[in-house]
Amino acid sequence: MIKSNVHTEAEIAENVKISSFCTIEKDVKIGEGTWIGPNVSICNGARIGKNCKIYQGAIISSDPQDLKYDGEKTKTIIKDNTTIREYVTINKGTKSNIETIIGSNVLVMAYSHIAHDCIIHDNVILVNNSSLSGHVEICEHAIIGGITAIQQFVKIGPYAYVSGGSLVRKDIPPFIKAAGSPLSYYGVNSIGLSRKKFDNNKINEINNIYRVMFQSNLNVTQAIKKINKEFKESKEKEVIINFISNSKNGILKR
């Protein structure tokens, strides 16, 4: 059997299975129960949690594709129970953020790319050939359709759904569907929310809030003021208002 090239100082927990032809560098930590498929490269700075699966050809924690990177000691953190499919590439952080972070229970499908300093929260799905530029943040339970390109510094809200083949240049608010060219608001992600056990009252509330935001001919500031005045306090309202109020790129349009 052909062995892999595993540095003697890499910290490999018990019950980690490493297939043939892998390269694991010195400054690497891998949690127990993780499976590493064949031909995987895990570079310095990788911190991989428990019970992860990394499929063949993936490259984890490679140097950032950023001309400002000057060899700083930075990291890629992948938390527990995350699956990285075939030929995914994940770059480590740069000195600005230090870390690229992938949360728990994340699924990154084949041929996707996650650039330096990205933050992927728990339970996110990136479908095949998703391409994330540097400093992108994707919040929990969001789904990114295949062959989607996301511009640097964009933020995608929790439970959002982005249609396949999209070009994302603006922030995507929580709980919505984004589709079309140019990318636009396509309604609330009602099916996705139902699958995540949101009840009909909550989904209706979210729908009504976004009717004000996108269908009332008000600008964003006016819409936020109207929403704050007319809707009672709730967790969903707070998440939506905070996201839109703090957006640095502006949100997509209807």
Rosetta blueprint (number, residue, H / E / L):
1 M L
2 I L
3 K L
4 S L
5 N E
6 V E
7 H L
8 T L
9 E L
10 A L
11 E E
12 I E
13 A L
14 E L
15 N L
16 V L
17 K E
18 I E
19 S L
20 S L
21 F L
22 C L
23 T E
24 I E
25 E L
26 K L
27 D L
28 V L
29 K E
30 I E
31 G L
32 E L
33 G L
34 T L
35 W E
36 I E
37 G L
38 P L
39 N L
40 V L
41 S E
42 I E
43 C L
44 N L
45 G L
46 A E
47 R E
48 I E
49 G L
50 K L
51 N L
52 C L
53 K E
54 I E
55 Y L
56 Q L
57 G L
58 A L
59 I E
60 I E
61 S E
62 S E
63 D L
64 P L
65 Q L
66 D L
67 L L
68 K L
69 Y L
70 D L
71 G L
72 E L
73 K L
74 T L
75 K E
76 T E
77 I E
78 I E
79 K L
80 D L
81 N L
82 T L
83 T E
84 I E
85 R L
86 E L
87 Y L
88 V L
89 T E
90 I E
91 N E
92 K L
93 G L
94 T L
95 K L
96 S L
97 N L
98 I L
99 E E
100 T E
101 I E
102 I E
103 G L
104 S L
105 N L
106 V L
107 L E
108 V E
109 M L
110 A L
111 Y L
112 S L
113 H E
114 I E
115 A L
116 H L
117 D L
118 C L
119 I E
120 I E
121 H L
122 D L
123 N L
124 V L
125 I E
126 L E
127 V L
128 N L
129 N L
130 S L
131 S E
132 L E
133 S L
134 G L
135 H L
136 V L
137 E E
138 I E
139 C L
140 E L
141 H L
142 A L
143 I E
144 I E
145 G L
146 G L
147 I L
148 T L
149 A E
150 I E
151 Q L
152 Q L
153 F L
154 V L
155 K E
156 I E
157 G L
158 P L
159 Y L
160 A L
161 Y E
162 V E
163 S L
164 G L
165 G L
166 S L
167 L E
168 V E
169 R L
170 K L
171 D E
172 I E
173 P L
174 P L
175 F L
176 I E
177 K E
178 A E
179 A E
180 G L
181 S L
182 P L
183 L L
184 S E
185 Y E
186 Y E
187 G E
188 V E
189 N L
190 S H
191 I H
192 G H
193 L H
194 S H
195 R H
196 K L
197 K L
198 F L
199 D L
200 N H
201 N H
202 K H
203 I H
204 N H
205 E H
206 I H
207 N H
208 N H
209 I H
210 Y H
211 R H
212 V H
213 M H
214 F H
215 Q H
216 S L
217 N L
218 L L
219 N L
220 V H
221 T H
222 Q H
223 A H
224 I H
225 K H
226 K H
227 I H
228 N H
229 K H
230 E H
231 F L
232 K L
233 E L
234 S L
235 K H
236 E H
237 K H
238 E H
239 V H
240 I H
241 I H
242 N H
243 F H
244 I H
245 S H
246 N L
247 S L
248 K L
249 N L
250 G L
251 I E
252 L L
253 K E
254 R L
